[in-house]
């Protein structure tokens, strides 16, 4: 089996994949845009448990899987004056590893892994079926650490915003007025999880350890080469790629 080659160009770390293995590093600037709207996801309004997404499939013929890198740290930041100082927040670049991303994207020919300061990580996989035109708007996942604090305070803020959103974005028929998914608490080992569509696809994720917790935002753009052969790129991302990423993130606290 050929080994993974690490190619560093400027400040961007890019692994060119010919087999297995991994590495990471670097720093760069990146942004995220939108894939466009999708059909509404139905949910009920009577009981919170019935608002949740109907579940997902986390494997296909490509063989995506959770590959946990135990060399990464498990974070338990100190609580000072009832909160967590930003200087003690986990670094976004240490929440995932190249080894783990190869498990998520076994069909990648290379993966860019770009920390953008302490709170942002940009991942840019190049897939084997990407066309030249698609690479102009490259595949991109942006992970941002939004807040870190006591688990009670982070969950309270998330639950308050979720409750407000469910009220605002529910039409008279009990369906969302925009493409939103509210997953069952505990889905994919996270504490909280929802998908919003406000100018872009945004996952809001909370992970915690019973004492402290972290809320993250994840967005994506591109991945059009996942369309075809019976697959839809949005569904592959929502039902196969991100559930794996959520499980990996949940292992960090």
Steps between C-alpha positions, in 0.01 A plus 500: 500500500646838404561755771329837538710789371473838673537802271525844660453799269547835675287497814257233378546139604384262226528124519515323163339161551613183331424257776475551875668696778487872582636828630383857556607860560516849351285814514301691238187710436180340366130577456182298441201550270175319424378203301146641462169405661359149529150366565363555849553236765173426680467493876218496752432778750319310777796325662871592467592136444301497177681800354816301455653385176396144399857371512776441250716243327871533577651269240488455125697319233793741554550361849492816715559418865597640838876469548573638847847650543578438867810718479281811500427660840179465697426852625384589850568874531511660844203698633591843633244736652216284369626483140786396271749768395547519123871436550400154631268410210594191297681585177294427188803349327520229768138388480553279193802335340599404148476134599136550598417701188635225277244270660227754422625561144654172379428617144719812536812552291624767739373682808585856600508550879525869587470644851397866474585635843410311819123476440466407130599201288450477122500155335519477120479143365562445129296203379590272212193592294539878536509685168723798426199733514400368843847563637454873438253489790682231692343262748517664838399426859547780752499418871475786752512485879220738608506472878643296785370507857331298769279231353191646665556846354582381147200266489268767641603747229460238226160383624370856528600581142362169371166557669477848350589372153238226516237760580605744228564249223186287534215566258127445563524141374761406759788495249813716507493819296857428391718189469581425862564169675486461877672175590418299808719600796794261515508433125843378384630530860456878501308681774304717256478517122298693244529606137402852397473661160567874524682598181711186543482152649599527866518222754486612864664239721556472875740248653579472869639289782249564778694797636599715202360518147579653163270626225625484143370605160576299187423611145573346163512592133568308179521118496300497173691196377311295761191533279422212265502121512187512713645744755412862574786720624292674769376170638848345493628793703205506741453125537850358462781755536384723784371222730855363497648843574255551788609172661865598466439842654303344786812305596692825564329579830 
